[in-house]
Amino acid sequence: QNLTTPKFISKLYDEAIEINGAIPNFASMLRTTCALYLRGHRPGMDEQMVPKRQAAQRIALS
C-alpha cells in the first residue's frame, strides 16, 4: 500500500465507514481483518460486492 501504519489504518476506517455507514467497534474490525489476512483469506468478487450493494441500498433509503 506504500502507506505509513497510521495512514493505512485511517484508510481502512474511511473505507469501512463508506461501506457500512458506522463502525461500532473498530478495534474488533481490525482484529478480524488482520486474522483473515494472516490466514490468507482473499474475498471473491461476490464477497466484495455484497457490502457495496448493502451500502448503496442504505444510501438510497436515506
N, C-alpha and C positions, 0 to 999 in steps of 0.2 A: 504494500500500500504506500510505501515511502512517506509515512506519517509518523510523528512522534506518538508515543503511547497516549498522552492526554488528548491529542487531536484525533487519534483513531477512536478512542472511547467516545469522544464528543460526536464524531461522525456516526458511530453506531447508535448513539442515543437519538440523534436527529432523524436517522432513518427509521428507527423503531417508532418514534412519535408520529412520523409521516404515515407509516403503515397502520399502526394500531390506534393512534389518537391519544393514548395515555399509557404510561408505564408505571403501574403502582409499585413495583419492586424491581428497580433497575439492577441492583446487585444480583438478584436471583437470575435475571435475564442474562447478565454477563457470565455467571457461573455455568448456566446451561449452554450458552454459546461456546464457551471455552471447552466444555466437556464434549460437545458434538464435534468441535474442530479436532480435538485430540484423538477422538475415536475415528476420525476420517470421514465423518458423515458429510456427504455432498448432496444438498437437496436437488431433486429432479425438477423439471420445469413445472410439473403440476404443483409441487410443494411451494415453489417460488411464486406462483401466480395466485394461489388461494388468499394469502394476506393482502395482496394488492387489490383483488376483486372485493374483498371484505371492506377494505378502506374506501374504495370507490363507492360502494353501496352506502356506507355510513355518511360519506360526504354528500351523496345525492339525497339522503333522507334528512339532512340537516336543514 
